Amino acid sequence: MADKRPTAAGGFLIAMGILGGAGVGFAIGQATPGLLIGTAIGVTAALLVWIRDRR
């Protein structure tokens, strides 16, 4: 019988990374780099959640 354990989702982490990075970047006058860095952090966090959930 298959394992019915719910899986974790990382989309929220990506969205929060994008919004947080854009907000911080806007606050320091560099919105685009902040958005890109926030996106990279969010995607990295989502990948870590996905790798951990596969086990």
N, C-alpha and C positions, 0 to 999 in steps of 0.2 A: 504494500500500500504506500502511496506517495506521501511525503511529508507535507502536512497542511500548515506549516509555519508561515506566517505572513512575511513578505519580503520588505526590506527597507527601500525607501525611495530617496534619491539625492537631488531631485529637481528643486526642492526648496532651498537647498544649499547653493545651487547655481544662481537662483533668483536673488537670494540675499547677498551673494557675492557681487552680483552685477549692481544691485541697488546701493549696497554699502560702499562699493568702490567708486561709483559715480558720485555719491554724496560726499565722501571724503575728498575725492578729486575736485569737485566743485568748490568745496570749502577752501582748498589751497590754490585754486585757480588753474587746475590742470584736470579738467573733467574727463577727457579722452584717455589719458594714461591711467587715471584712477579706475575708469570703467574696464579697461583691458586687464589691469592687475586684479581687480575684483573678480572678473570673469575667470581668470586663471586660478585664483584661489578657490572659487566656488566649484570649478570643474575638478580640481585636485581633490577637494573634500568629497565630492560626489563619487569620484573614482575610488577613494579609500573606503567609503561606505559600501560600494558595490563589491569591492574585493573582500571586505570583511563579511559581507552577507553571503557570499558564495560558499563559504566554509560550512 
